[in-house]
């Protein structure tokens, strides 16, 4: 706890607009002693703590930083609970959690940051005013870059959702360029295994970015071009996870194959439909049932998959989502097919609704 005394004395003195000389005179100590405290070279004698606290009109706990430490521990508890709620897809519960945190710490940047994200996952239009208010407050007053960039991201997405592309562009242009992101810059600040691990994390993120961009690009296409885009996105993931150790991204594979399944259904192409559906189901079941493991593919073999670290926007599992998708009338023409029935039953064995 004493580790915070030095910076606290310096901050309190600046807030009080007083000098080291003034504090030294009040305490009847040398100016060099106060200077050493603020530089962290030594700490005040314990008997001086009540007098220093009285000078700044704070408690000894505040001077020691006990309150700040307890606050950080409490917020860490909120974050841990939030991770648990997001892992099971309970977005409503997550919003309620951060509402409680805000009551306890109304002006804490960490709390406001997570509250802003939680609001966007419920009903953006309903909470639009609050999202914008929090985002602009963070940009105007917060100095922590991670929270500032988070606010830029949310405000950009939010204004796009509202149809105000001018405002969305305004916030997008506040962010740094791709090549000056934290993840890419860290490569130049690390060495050895840490550097290798960071490069692999970057490969994972870039693969996800490229895969999702190609897959999303398919919305403007039709026919064979649309199918080609989805298949290309799959190839991106397969290129990186060559040993099939997709981990979290098994859900991406399932989602993309599900889109291809629907295209085949609309074309009433039975052979392609069953092939795509088998893969959509395969990866959904992998995602829903996999345990923790060490990846082995060349470009990610320093990374472990942690099954409890993922988050989602829904409380059911992926197998349940794939099963419900098959209720669509576009699958009626093949519903009595023996293989289709077998695959459906396979899904039912794993599906869990939210």
Secondary structure, 3 states (H helix, E strand, C coil): CHHHHHHHHHHHHHHHCCCHHHHHHHHCCCHHHHHHHHHCCCCCCHHHHHHHHHHHCCCHHHHHCHHHHHHHHHHHHHHHHHHHHHHCCCHHHHHHHHHHHHHHCCCCHHHHHHHHHHHHCCCCCCCHHHHHHHHHHHHHHCCCHHHHHHHHHHHHHHHHHHCCHHHHHHHHCCCCCHHHCHHHHHCCCCCHHHHHHHHHHHHHHHHHHHHHHHHHHHHHCCHHHHHHHHHHHHHHHHHHCCCCCCHHHHHHHHHHHHHHHHHHHHCCCHHHHHHHHHHHHHHHHHHHHCCCEECCCHHHCCCEECCCCCCCCCCCCHHHHHHHHCCCHHHHHHCCCHHHHHHHHHHHCCCCCC
